[in-house]
């Protein structure tokens, strides 16, 4: 069985693959934001799962990852993603600073939807990543997510309150709180909708998939045809692992 781990900005998450099936995810195991090796031990001890290998992506600091890998290596073989990792697509990005999470999301979209796909990750940041019809990753864009926008309005003004609501809201707010919510929520949805339209103007056949903590809510407000895939990053981790295993044979 393959353990796939995503160490994100907000929370660590994992799933376990048995072949092509997800048989467990971290929502059933961990309650804290940071995944500890003790959580993996709990998984192994409390189930019949035999973990043969692990692949993970991370946007955390290098020192934290090194400690994590050192402990995890005692349990199973660990495959870490870096800028030298072989990918199941051509990478046209012009620097080595492309986030591992974005690499995995594109690999997941490739596995689930094929080429010519736009990936939207609605998490701490909102990222757009484009895999074209030639199986070439061309890049995309990064903008603040709703939580960052709320914090920015509070931190860079003297009187605006700190909010964190992500829910249906009126276009025209009649209180300061409702005005902030309208600006953050409706503004973010409009931004995503228009960005999708720009990509579709370039490629009318593009498929669009959204993931991330706010993805399902945003999906319900979009007019464009968009698919929600909760576990996209994990399918990407599996795709990269399988691709490298095939290449190394």
Secondary structure, 3 states (H helix, E strand, C coil): CEEEEEECCCCEEEEEEECCEEEEEHHHCCCCCCCCHHHHHHHHHHCCCCCCEEEEEECCCHHHHHHHHHHHCCCCEEEECCCCCCCCCEECCCCCCCCHHHHHHHHHHHHHHCCCEEEEEECCEEEEEEECCCCEEEEEEEEECHHHHHHHHHHCCCCCCCCCCCCCCCCCCCCHHHHHHHHHHHHHHHHHHHHHHHHHHHCCCCEEEEECCCHHHHHCCCCCCCEECCCHHHHHHHHHHHHHHHHCC
